[in-house]
Amino acid sequence: MANPRPSVPDKFNSRGLMFVLSSPSGAGKSTIAERLLEREEGRIRMSVSYTTRPIRPSETDGVDYHFVDTGTFKKMADDGGFLEWAHVFDYRYGTPRENVFRELDAGKDLLFDVDWQGAQQLFQLAGGDVVRVFLLPPSMATLRERLERRATDSAAVIQSRMERAGQEVSHWDGYDYVLVNRDLDDCFACVTTILAAERLKRSRQRGLIGGINALRSEI
């Protein structure tokens, strides 16, 4: 006899989530984000921020950031165009509101590369939709070495980044998960494990009540 058709689906439709990665500059956030987007292509997309800082030679407008002047940024902020925004190193960075909640309702995940202020604002706005991960460097000496190896900033800028890193690290307790990026592969594995587990949270599963009721009806 053929097995009866299961009344509970193999996979429930899930609400999307806002996956936040934060770290001091040089702690590996951008590399982890790039790997995650490549591995999860089609399942998660980057929320591209707006910024008033100058574009770097290796960057592409609309891909890495939306680069705008200060006047344009201020107008967007005044018009409620940002979910969150903050000053970082004399420049402004903001997360566009666009259709974020519509994408979450459609089960789409969004990746956010923001600092602790942005993470806090997103959590205040979206609460349970937000998953916050903070990446720590193994040591401040290692962080400085990474910044110097980039060869993109002056000694004064690197020092400013180091001072800001000390401030950012002090906000570790505003995150759901804290990882030390000693080994990039190990850290990335932890990040993907967190994402997979958060996707399976009961609070994000839709149709669960109906599935359970159908299962109980078989008794």
Number of C-alpha atoms within 10 A of each C-alpha: 3 4 5 6 7 9 15 15 11 6 11 15 13 22 21 25 26 25 23 25 24 27 25 23 20 22 27 22 21 15 12 21 19 12 14 20 16 13 12 13 10 10 13 20 17 18 23 19 23 24 23 21 18 10 15 10 6 6 10 12 13 11 12 16 20 18 20 17 13 14 10 13 21 15 11 15 16 10 9 12 17 18 17 21 23 18 12 14 11 9 12 19 24 24 22 20 14 12 8 18 17 11 15 17 13 13 20 19 26 21 19 24 19 23 21 24 18 21 25 18 15 23 19 11 13 13 12 12 19 22 22 20 23 27 24 24 23 14 12 14 10 14 21 18 11 16 21 15 11 9 10 11 13 11 12 9 13 17 14 12 21 20 12 15 20 12 13 19 17 10 14 19 10 16 19 12 16 17 18 15 22 16 11 14 12 12 17 20 12 15 20 16 12 15 16 11 9 18 18 14 11 11 13 19 17 15 14 18 10 12 15 12 12 14 13 10 9 7 5
